[in-house]
Amino acid sequence: MRRRTSAWLAIVLLTAGCSADDPRVLRGEVERLIRPGMSMTAAEQALRAADFSCGPDLRGRDCSRSRSKAVIITCVQRVTLIPDSSGAMLAAFDMPAKVACLGSP
């Protein structure tokens, strides 16, 4: 029984390190969804289709989503859409260097 419990614990610990908090994985996903030069509307729609919620930000539109990586750990992934001078096209996007997680050890 102890060996089975140890194996289960090892599986839980391995899966706890999933990609919810890996900024490189998130950046790759976002780069597949949006690109500078596309309309702000299309960029926001693409992120919303990937479960992001978007709202106003001082620099443009702030989009975020929550991802659970273990029973007690939730990570908030954020992307800021920065419009060009006309406000209609995506000039760039910005992401924090780290994904914020609550409940992590």
Long-range contacts (C-beta under 8 A, 24 or more apart in sequence): 12-70, 15-69, 15-70, 16-69, 16-70, 16-73, 17-69, 18-69, 20-67, 20-68, 20-69, 20-73, 20-75, 20-77, 20-99, 20-101, 21-69, 21-75, 21-98, 21-99, 21-101, 21-104, 22-99, 23-95, 23-96, 23-97, 23-98, 23-99, 26-77, 26-95, 26-99, 27-95, 30-79, 30-93, 30-95, 34-81, 34-90, 34-93, 35-90, 36-90, 36-91, 36-92, 36-93, 37-89, 37-90, 38-89, 38-90, 39-88, 39-89, 39-90, 40-81, 40-83, 40-87, 40-88, 40-89, 40-90, 43-81, 43-90, 43-93, 44-81, 47-79, 47-81, 52-77, 52-79, 54-81, 59-94, 69-101, 70-103, 72-103, 73-101, 73-102, 73-103, 73-104, 74-101, 74-102, 74-103, 75-99, 75-100, 75-101, 75-102, 76-100, 76-101, 76-102
